[in-house]
Amino acid sequence: MLQRDPSNPILTRSAIPPATGLIDPSSVFNPGAIHFQGRDHLMLRVQARSRATSLVMASSSNGIHFEVANTTVHFEGLEREARVLHHIYDPRLTEIDGEVFITFAADMEDACRLGMARSKDLVSFEFMGFSEAPSRNGVLFPEKVDGRYLRLERPNAGVVAGGVATGDAVILAESDDLVAWSQVGAPVFSGRWRYWDELIGSGPPPVKTRAGWLHIYHGVATHFASSNIYQAGAVLLDLKDPSQVLTRTWDNILEPRELYELTGQVPNVVFPSGWIVRDVDAEGFALESSEVLVYYGAADTCVGLARTTIGELLHSCSEGT
């Protein structure tokens, strides 16, 4: 289903230039991805040995070999936020009308919240604001639906062993201004207890196909004693009403198998966070024949790349329940 690139892992901590100020970082993982202004771009999550987290841009002409920027990402205006921010991480990138919008997670004193930023060139970035409800894994749809912005997100509604807030349901939220968001109806889909996706969260932003909104998500199997296993699956949502699931993969489509996925800061993790779809038609629908590059964090340590097509992903959904 998803074929790993022979050059995996495509980015490791050694790729981060010392000029960023991140000297000998511990890891680079969970990148947002986008094809923008003729090049492929990643926004990397880089973790220092202090455990402080920074975001760093990287660009490529082929989606495999990336040149990493010499500076860290700065969200202009974020310095005016009164609350203490410990970490900003796991960005997702979506283009709307020629502008890139970034959704990211922010660890504060009391909760993790979703932040929004925007950029016209992926060099300078403007902070837009935070949502108030504790949530993670926010992904923005690439166009308005019925005149409103939409995003999928995962409320942190539960606590697992160790006191970490998490969740087992993905919701649809709507907004007029990309800052204030409200939930639309019931959860879109939830975790399946005793199977590979007990806890879930959105991966890359949805892609529009003739069959529906195609979306990759991560699932966590928690029933293996103390060893959680992060895997990936796909779901197809209705084009006119994305709160409705048309079909969903039963099996995972990517699971930890390689050494760089099994061993690292967090073992047994493949975490899809960005993708690039090569071919769309004149109306913006992804072609079934289109190549898809899926970028994922491996063991919270490095970046992996897996390839598939829109048609293969749609087929995987059609075999699900």
KEKE-3310 file (N, C-alpha, C; in steps of 0.2 Angstrom, whole numbers, plus 5000, padded with zeros to 4 digits):
npx = (5004:5008:5024:5040:5053:5068:5079:5076:5080:5074:5078:5088:5094:5107:5106:5102:5107:5120:5120:5107:5106:5103:5112:5119:5106:5093:5083:5073:5057:5040:5035:5026:5020:5021:5017:5023:5024:5031:5040:5044:5040:5045:5040:5049:5049:5060:5070:5079:5093:5090:5076:5069:5058:5059:5054:5059:5062:5062:5067:5064:5068:5063:5056:5063:5077:5082:5085:5090:5084:5094:5089:5077:5060:5050:5036:5028:5022:5018:5025:5017:5008:5001:5001:5011:5022:5027:5031:5030:5024:5023:5017:5005:5002:4993:4987:4977:4970:4982:4990:4998:4993:4996:4993:4996:5002:5002:5010:5004:5004:4992:4986:4986:4985:4978:4986:4986:4994:5000:5007:5014:5025:5033:5044:5043:5032:5015:5008:4991:4982:4976:4966:4953:4949:4956:4966:4972:4982:4976:4969:4968:4955:4957:4949:4935:4919:4903:4904:4912:4926:4934:4940:4948:4950:4958:4951:4957:4952:4953:4963:4978:4988:5001:4997:4995:4986:4975:4965:4951:4944:4940:4935:4924:4927:4921:4924:4923:4934:4946:4951:4942:4934:4921:4913:4906:4892:4892:4906:4917:4924:4929:4940:4944:4941:4952:4958:4969:4968:4965:4967:4966:4971:4972:4981:4990:4982:4965:4962:4955:4945:4936:4929:4927:4932:4948:4958:4972:4975:4982:4984:4983:4988:4985:4985:4995:5002:5014:5019:5015:5009:5011:5002:4996:4981:4967:4953:4938:4928:4912:4910:4901:4897:4908:4907:4902:4906:4911:4918:4931:4947:4950:4961:4978:4988:5001:5014:5025:5040:5053:5070:5073:5060:5056:5065:5070:5068:5054:5049:5042:5034:5026:5021:5011:5011:5012:5009:5011:5003:5004:4996:4982:4966:4958:4948:4953:4952:4960:4969:4966:4977:4987:5003:5008:5016:5020:5025:5032:5034:5047:5048:5049:5061:5067:5064:5053:5049:5035:5028:5013:4998:4984:4973:4976:4975:4961:4956:4960:4952:4940:4939:4937:4928)
npy = (4994:5007:5012:5012:5024:5021:5028:5030:5033:5050:5062:5066:5070:5075:5083:5095:5112:5119:5133:5136:5137:5126:5115:5100:5092:5082:5075:5075:5076:5072:5081:5095:5096:5103:5107:5121:5136:5130:5121:5108:5108:5106:5108:5106:5097:5100:5094:5099:5095:5099:5096:5106:5113:5117:5124:5121:5126:5116:5113:5106:5100:5088:5081:5072:5074:5086:5103:5111:5125:5138:5145:5146:5144:5159:5165:5179:5190:5181:5183:5191:5184:5180:5169:5156:5147:5131:5122:5122:5113:5099:5104:5107:5110:5120:5125:5139:5149:5154:5156:5150:5141:5137:5125:5121:5113:5118:5117:5122:5129:5123:5115:5108:5117:5122:5131:5145:5150:5160:5162:5170:5166:5157:5160:5172:5173:5174:5175:5170:5166:5157:5142:5140:5128:5113:5104:5094:5089:5097:5099:5108:5111:5112:5122:5132:5126:5127:5141:5142:5140:5124:5112:5097:5090:5084:5083:5084:5074:5064:5055:5046:5033:5040:5053:5060:5070:5065:5058:5049:5052:5060:5076:5088:5105:5122:5138:5156:5165:5158:5158:5158:5144:5131:5116:5105:5096:5078:5068:5064:5052:5038:5030:5012:5001:4988:4986:4991:5005:5012:5024:5040:5052:5066:5065:5071:5086:5085:5079:5083:5073:5065:5055:5059:5067:5063:5056:5054:5046:5044:5030:5022:5008:5002:4991:4983:4980:4989:4995:5005:5006:5015:5018:5020:5024:5026:5037:5041:5055:5063:5074:5085:5086:5084:5079:5067:5050:5040:5028:5018:5012:4996:4988:4993:5005:5007:5002:5001:4994:4994:4996:5010:5014:5007:5008:5021:5038:5037:5022:5011:5019:5026:5041:5049:5065:5074:5077:5076:5079:5075:5077:5086:5089:5102:5107:5105:5093:5078:5067:5050:5043:5050:5052:5050:5057:5053:5060:5056:5055:5045:5034:5046:5052:5053:5057:5049:5043:5038:5031:5031:5030:5040:5032:5020:5023:5026:5013:5006:5011:5007:4994:4994:4996)
npz = (5000:5005:5000:5006:5004:4996:5001:5014:5032:5026:5032:5045:5062:5059:5048:5052:5051:5060:5061:5064:5077:5084:5091:5088:5089:5096:5088:5073:5066:5062:5051:5043:5027:5010:4993:4985:4976:4966:4972:4984:5001:5018:5035:5048:5064:5077:5089:5103:5114:5126:5126:5122:5109:5091:5076:5059:5042:5027:5010:4993:4976:4972:4981:4989:4992:5003:5006:5021:5030:5037:5048:5062:5062:5065:5072:5069:5081:5090:5102:5109:5116:5131:5139:5146:5135:5132:5122:5104:5091:5079:5066:5053:5036:5024:5009:5004:4992:4987:4999:5013:5027:5043:5055:5072:5086:5103:5119:5134:5151:5157:5147:5131:5116:5100:5088:5075:5061:5047:5030:5016:5009:5015:5022:5030:5044:5051:5066:5071:5081:5095:5098:5111:5117:5124:5113:5099:5084:5073:5057:5042:5030:5012:5006:5007:5014:5010:5013:5024:5034:5037:5049:5054:5070:5086:5100:5117:5127:5136:5149:5149:5156:5166:5165:5153:5142:5130:5116:5108:5097:5082:5078:5068:5065:5063:5056:5054:5054:5055:5068:5079:5083:5082:5086:5075:5075:5080:5084:5070:5067:5077:5089:5088:5099:5105:5093:5080:5080:5092:5100:5091:5079:5067:5052:5038:5030:5023:5006:4991:4982:4968:4973:4987:5002:5005:5018:5029:5044:5061:5071:5087:5095:5110:5118:5120:5133:5140:5128:5117:5100:5085:5071:5054:5045:5033:5029:5021:5017:5016:5002:5002:5014:5026:5039:5038:5037:5023:5020:5028:5031:5036:5040:5045:5035:5035:5046:5060:5055:5051:5056:5060:5063:5073:5084:5094:5101:5104:5103:5090:5081:5068:5061:5052:5045:5035:5017:4999:4985:4968:4956:4950:4944:4933:4941:4954:4959:4965:4955:4952:4947:4952:4960:4977:4990:5006:5021:5036:5054:5062:5075:5083:5080:5067:5050:5039:5022:5012:4998:4987:4978:4974:4969:4975:4989:4989:4986:4997:5007:5002:5005:5018:5033)
capx = (5000:5013:5031:5045:5058:5074:5084:5074:5076:5077:5081:5090:5096:5113:5104:5100:5113:5122:5118:5100:5107:5102:5118:5118:5099:5091:5079:5069:5052:5033:5035:5021:5022:5016:5020:5021:5028:5036:5045:5041:5043:5043:5041:5051:5049:5067:5070:5086:5095:5086:5069:5065:5056:5059:5052:5064:5059:5067:5064:5067:5065:5061:5053:5067:5083:5079:5090:5087:5086:5099:5086:5071:5053:5047:5029:5028:5016:5017:5028:5012:5004:5003:5002:5018:5022:5033:5033:5026:5026:5018:5014:5001:5002:4987:4986:4971:4970:4989:4993:4999:4991:4999:4990:5002:5001:5006:5010:5004:5004:4987:4984:4989:4980:4979:4987:4986:4998:5000:5013:5014:5032:5036:5050:5040:5026:5011:5004:4984:4979:4975:4959:4953:4948:4962:4965:4978:4981:4972:4971:4963:4953:4960:4944:4929:4913:4897:4906:4915:4933:4933:4946:4948:4955:4957:4950:4961:4946:4955:4970:4981:4993:5006:4994:4996:4980:4974:4958:4950:4939:4941:4929:4924:4926:4920:4926:4923:4940:4952:4954:4937:4931:4916:4912:4900:4889:4895:4913:4917:4925:4932:4945:4941:4944:4955:4961:4976:4967:4961:4967:4967:4972:4972:4988:4990:4976:4962:4963:4948:4945:4930:4925:4926:4938:4953:4961:4976:4976:4986:4980:4988:4986:4987:4983:5001:5005:5017:5021:5010:5011:5008:5001:4992:4975:4964:4946:4935:4923:4908:4912:4897:4896:4913:4906:4900:4911:4909:4921:4937:4951:4950:4968:4982:4991:5008:5015:5032:5043:5060:5074:5072:5054:5055:5070:5072:5065:5048:5049:5036:5030:5025:5017:5010:5010:5012:5009:5011:4999:5007:4992:4975:4963:4957:4944:4956:4952:4966:4968:4967:4983:4992:5008:5007:5022:5018:5030:5030:5039:5048:5051:5050:5068:5069:5059:5053:5045:5032:5024:5007:4994:4977:4969:4978:4972:4954:4955:4961:4946:4934:4940:4936:4921)
capy = (5000:5013:5009:5016:5026:5017:5032:5032:5040:5055:5067:5064:5076:5077:5087:5102:5116:5123:5140:5137:5137:5119:5111:5092:5091:5075:5072:5079:5072:5075:5087:5097:5096:5106:5109:5128:5140:5126:5117:5104:5111:5103:5112:5101:5098:5098:5093:5100:5090:5101:5095:5112:5111:5122:5122:5123:5124:5113:5113:5101:5100:5082:5078:5067:5077:5092:5108:5113:5132:5140:5148:5143:5148:5163:5167:5186:5192:5176:5185:5195:5179:5181:5163:5153:5142:5127:5119:5122:5107:5095:5108:5105:5115:5119:5131:5142:5155:5156:5158:5144:5142:5132:5123:5118:5111:5122:5115:5128:5127:5119:5111:5108:5120:5123:5138:5146:5155:5161:5164:5171:5165:5151:5163:5175:5169:5179:5172:5172:5165:5150:5140:5139:5121:5109:5100:5093:5086:5100:5100:5113:5109:5117:5127:5133:5122:5131:5147:5142:5136:5118:5108:5091:5090:5079:5085:5080:5073:5059:5055:5040:5032:5045:5059:5063:5071:5062:5057:5044:5054:5066:5080:5093:5111:5127:5145:5162:5169:5154:5159:5155:5138:5128:5109:5103:5089:5073:5066:5062:5045:5037:5024:5006:4997:4982:4985:4995:5012:5013:5031:5042:5059:5067:5066:5077:5089:5081:5080:5083:5068:5064:5050:5062:5070:5058:5059:5049:5048:5039:5026:5020:5002:5003:4985:4978:4981:4996:4997:5008:5006:5020:5016:5024:5022:5031:5037:5045:5059:5065:5080:5091:5086:5081:5076:5060:5045:5036:5022:5019:5006:4991:4987:4999:5005:5008:5001:5001:4988:4995:4998:5017:5015:5002:5010:5029:5041:5034:5016:5008:5024:5029:5046:5053:5072:5078:5073:5080:5075:5078:5079:5087:5092:5109:5109:5104:5086:5074:5062:5043:5041:5054:5050:5054:5057:5054:5061:5053:5054:5038:5033:5052:5053:5055:5058:5044:5045:5033:5033:5028:5034:5042:5027:5015:5024:5025:5006:5003:5013:5003:4987:4994:4996)
capz = (5000:5005:4999:5009:4999:4997:5005:5021:5033:5022:5036:5052:5066:5056:5043:5054:5051:5067:5060:5067:5084:5087:5090:5090:5091:5097:5083:5068:5065:5062:5047:5039:5020:5005:4987:4985:4972:4962:4976:4989:5007:5024:5041:5053:5071:5079:5097:5106:5119:5132:5125:5119:5102:5086:5069:5054:5035:5022:5003:4988:4970:4970:4987:4993:4995:5005:5009:5027:5031:5042:5053:5064:5061:5070:5071:5071:5085:5095:5108:5113:5120:5139:5143:5145:5130:5133:5116:5098:5087:5074:5061:5047:5031:5020:5005:5002:4988:4987:5005:5017:5033:5048:5061:5076:5093:5108:5126:5139:5158:5159:5142:5124:5112:5093:5085:5068:5058:5040:5027:5009:5005:5019:5025:5036:5046:5055:5071:5071:5087:5098:5101:5118:5120:5123:5107:5095:5077:5069:5050:5039:5023:5007:5003:5011:5012:5012:5015:5031:5035:5041:5050:5058:5076:5091:5107:5122:5131:5141:5151:5150:5162:5166:5166:5147:5139:5123:5114:5104:5093:5078:5077:5063:5068:5058:5058:5049:5054:5056:5075:5083:5080:5085:5084:5070:5077:5084:5082:5064:5068:5084:5089:5088:5105:5104:5087:5079:5081:5098:5100:5085:5077:5060:5049:5034:5029:5018:4999:4988:4976:4965:4978:4993:5005:5007:5024:5032:5051:5064:5076:5092:5098:5117:5122:5121:5139:5140:5122:5112:5093:5081:5064:5049:5041:5029:5029:5016:5020:5010:4999:5004:5022:5028:5045:5037:5034:5018:5022:5032:5031:5042:5041:5044:5029:5037:5053:5061:5053:5050:5063:5062:5066:5079:5089:5094:5107:5106:5099:5087:5079:5061:5062:5046:5046:5029:5011:4993:4980:4963:4950:4951:4938:4933:4946:4960:4962:4964:4950:4955:4945:4955:4965:4983:4994:5013:5026:5043:5059:5063:5082:5086:5079:5061:5045:5033:5016:5009:4992:4985:4973:4976:4968:4980:4995:4989:4986:5004:5010:4999:5008:5025:5036)
cpx = (5004:5020:5036:5050:5064:5080:5082:5080:5079:5079:5082:5092:5103:5112:5103:5107:5114:5120:5111:5100:5105:5108:5117:5111:5098:5088:5076:5064:5045:5033:5028:5024:5018:5021:5018:5026:5033:5040:5041:5044:5040:5044:5043:5051:5056:5067:5077:5087:5092:5079:5065:5064:5056:5056:5057:5061:5065:5063:5068:5064:5062:5057:5056:5073:5081:5085:5086:5089:5091:5096:5080:5065:5052:5040:5028:5021:5015:5020:5023:5008:5006:5004:5009:5017:5028:5036:5028:5029:5021:5014:5010:5001:4996:4987:4979:4972:4977:4993:4993:4997:4994:4995:4996:4999:5005:5005:5010:5004:4998:4984:4988:4983:4982:4981:4987:4991:4997:5006:5012:5020:5035:5043:5048:5033:5022:5007:4996:4981:4978:4967:4959:4952:4954:4961:4972:4977:4976:4974:4966:4961:4956:4956:4939:4923:4907:4899:4910:4921:4931:4940:4944:4952:4953:4956:4954:4956:4947:4962:4972:4986:4999:5004:4994:4988:4980:4967:4957:4944:4941:4935:4930:4923:4925:4922:4924:4930:4947:4955:4949:4934:4926:4915:4906:4898:4893:4902:4912:4918:4929:4936:4941:4945:4946:4958:4967:4975:4963:4961:4969:4968:4973:4980:4988:4983:4972:4963:4957:4949:4938:4925:4924:4932:4942:4957:4965:4976:4980:4982:4985:4985:4989:4987:4989:5005:5008:5019:5016:5013:5007:5008:4997:4987:4973:4956:4944:4929:4919:4910:4908:4896:4902:4912:4903:4905:4908:4912:4928:4941:4950:4957:4972:4985:4999:5009:5023:5035:5051:5063:5073:5065:5052:5060:5071:5069:5059:5048:5042:5032:5031:5020:5016:5008:5010:5012:5009:5008:5001:5002:4985:4973:4961:4952:4946:4955:4958:4965:4970:4974:4989:4997:5007:5013:5020:5024:5028:5036:5040:5052:5052:5058:5070:5063:5059:5048:5042:5028:5018:5004:4987:4972:4970:4975:4964:4952:4955:4955:4940:4934:4938:4929:4919)
cpy = (5006:5010:5014:5018:5023:5021:5034:5030:5045:5061:5064:5070:5079:5082:5094:5106:5119:5130:5142:5139:5131:5115:5104:5091:5083:5071:5077:5074:5076:5081:5088:5097:5100:5107:5116:5132:5136:5122:5113:5107:5106:5108:5106:5102:5095:5099:5094:5095:5092:5099:5100:5110:5117:5119:5125:5121:5120:5113:5108:5102:5093:5078:5073:5070:5084:5097:5111:5120:5133:5144:5144:5147:5152:5166:5174:5187:5187:5178:5189:5190:5179:5175:5160:5147:5138:5124:5120:5117:5104:5100:5104:5111:5114:5126:5133:5148:5158:5158:5151:5146:5136:5131:5120:5117:5116:5119:5121:5125:5122:5114:5112:5112:5121:5130:5138:5151:5155:5163:5165:5168:5159:5154:5167:5173:5174:5174:5174:5171:5158:5149:5139:5132:5117:5104:5099:5090:5090:5101:5104:5110:5114:5122:5127:5128:5126:5138:5148:5138:5130:5115:5102:5092:5085:5082:5081:5079:5068:5059:5048:5039:5037:5052:5063:5063:5068:5061:5051:5045:5060:5070:5085:5100:5116:5134:5150:5165:5165:5154:5156:5150:5135:5121:5109:5096:5085:5072:5063:5054:5044:5031:5018:5002:4990:4981:4990:5002:5014:5021:5034:5049:5060:5067:5072:5080:5085:5084:5079:5078:5068:5059:5053:5065:5064:5060:5053:5051:5043:5036:5023:5013:5002:4996:4980:4980:4988:4999:4999:5008:5011:5018:5021:5021:5028:5031:5042:5048:5062:5072:5086:5091:5081:5078:5069:5056:5041:5029:5023:5012:5002:4989:4993:4999:5006:5007:5000:4994:4988:4998:5005:5019:5012:5005:5018:5031:5038:5028:5014:5014:5026:5034:5050:5060:5077:5074:5078:5076:5079:5080:5080:5090:5099:5111:5107:5098:5082:5069:5055:5041:5044:5051:5054:5052:5058:5054:5059:5054:5047:5038:5040:5054:5055:5055:5052:5046:5038:5035:5028:5032:5035:5036:5021:5016:5024:5018:5003:5005:5009:4996:4988:4994:5003)
cpz = (5000:5005:5002:5004:5001:5001:5012:5026:5029:5026:5043:5056:5063:5051:5045:5055:5058:5067:5063:5074:5088:5086:5093:5092:5092:5092:5079:5066:5064:5058:5044:5032:5015:4999:4985:4981:4969:4966:4982:4996:5013:5030:5046:5060:5073:5086:5099:5112:5126:5132:5122:5111:5097:5080:5064:5047:5031:5015:4998:4981:4968:4976:4991:4996:4997:5008:5015:5028:5037:5048:5056:5062:5066:5068:5074:5075:5090:5102:5112:5117:5127:5142:5141:5140:5131:5126:5110:5093:5083:5070:5055:5042:5026:5016:5003:4999:4988:4993:5009:5024:5037:5054:5065:5083:5098:5115:5130:5146:5159:5153:5135:5120:5105:5091:5078:5066:5050:5037:5019:5005:5009:5021:5031:5037:5051:5060:5071:5077:5089:5099:5108:5121:5119:5117:5103:5088:5073:5062:5046:5032:5018:5004:5008:5009:5015:5015:5021:5030:5039:5043:5054:5064:5081:5098:5112:5128:5137:5144:5152:5155:5161:5166:5159:5144:5132:5121:5109:5099:5089:5077:5071:5066:5062:5061:5052:5049:5055:5063:5080:5080:5085:5082:5080:5072:5081:5081:5075:5064:5075:5084:5090:5094:5103:5097:5086:5080:5087:5100:5093:5084:5070:5058:5045:5033:5023:5011:4996:4982:4974:4970:4985:4996:5008:5013:5027:5040:5055:5070:5081:5095:5105:5121:5122:5127:5139:5133:5117:5105:5089:5074:5060:5046:5037:5030:5024:5018:5014:5008:5002:5011:5025:5035:5044:5034:5029:5019:5025:5032:5037:5044:5041:5037:5029:5044:5054:5060:5053:5056:5065:5064:5072:5085:5088:5101:5109:5101:5096:5085:5071:5062:5056:5047:5040:5022:5005:4988:4973:4957:4952:4945:4938:4938:4953:4963:4960:4960:4954:4953:4949:4960:4971:4987:5002:5017:5033:5048:5061:5070:5085:5085:5073:5056:5040:5028:5013:5003:4990:4980:4977:4975:4973:4987:4995:4989:4993:5008:5008:5002:5015:5027:5039)
residu = (MET:LEU:GLN:ARG:ASP:PRO:SER:ASN:PRO:ILE:LEU:THR:ARG:SER:ALA:ILE:PRO:PRO:ALA:THR:GLY:LEU:ILE:ASP:PRO:SER:SER:VAL:PHE:ASN:PRO:GLY:ALA:ILE:HIS:PHE:GLN:GLY:ARG:ASP:HIS:LEU:MET:LEU:ARG:VAL:GLN:ALA:ARG:SER:ARG:ALA:THR:SER:LEU:VAL:MET:ALA:SER:SER:SER:ASN:GLY:ILE:HIS:PHE:GLU:VAL:ALA:ASN:THR:THR:VAL:HIS:PHE:GLU:GLY:LEU:GLU:ARG:GLU:ALA:ARG:VAL:LEU:HIS:HIS:ILE:TYR:ASP:PRO:ARG:LEU:THR:GLU:ILE:ASP:GLY:GLU:VAL:PHE:ILE:THR:PHE:ALA:ALA:ASP:MET:GLU:ASP:ALA:CYS:ARG:LEU:GLY:MET:ALA:ARG:SER:LYS:ASP:LEU:VAL:SER:PHE:GLU:PHE:MET:GLY:PHE:SER:GLU:ALA:PRO:SER:ARG:ASN:GLY:VAL:LEU:PHE:PRO:GLU:LYS:VAL:ASP:GLY:ARG:TYR:LEU:ARG:LEU:GLU:ARG:PRO:ASN:ALA:GLY:VAL:VAL:ALA:GLY:GLY:VAL:ALA:THR:GLY:ASP:ALA:VAL:ILE:LEU:ALA:GLU:SER:ASP:ASP:LEU:VAL:ALA:TRP:SER:GLN:VAL:GLY:ALA:PRO:VAL:PHE:SER:GLY:ARG:TRP:ARG:TYR:TRP:ASP:GLU:LEU:ILE:GLY:SER:GLY:PRO:PRO:PRO:VAL:LYS:THR:ARG:ALA:GLY:TRP:LEU:HIS:ILE:TYR:HIS:GLY:VAL:ALA:THR:HIS:PHE:ALA:SER:SER:ASN:ILE:TYR:GLN:ALA:GLY:ALA:VAL:LEU:LEU:ASP:LEU:LYS:ASP:PRO:SER:GLN:VAL:LEU:THR:ARG:THR:TRP:ASP:ASN:ILE:LEU:GLU:PRO:ARG:GLU:LEU:TYR:GLU:LEU:THR:GLY:GLN:VAL:PRO:ASN:VAL:VAL:PHE:PRO:SER:GLY:TRP:ILE:VAL:ARG:ASP:VAL:ASP:ALA:GLU:GLY:PHE:ALA:LEU:GLU:SER:SER:GLU:VAL:LEU:VAL:TYR:TYR:GLY:ALA:ALA:ASP:THR:CYS:VAL:GLY:LEU:ALA:ARG:THR:THR:ILE:GLY:GLU:LEU:LEU:HIS:SER:CYS:SER:GLU:GLY:THR)
# end
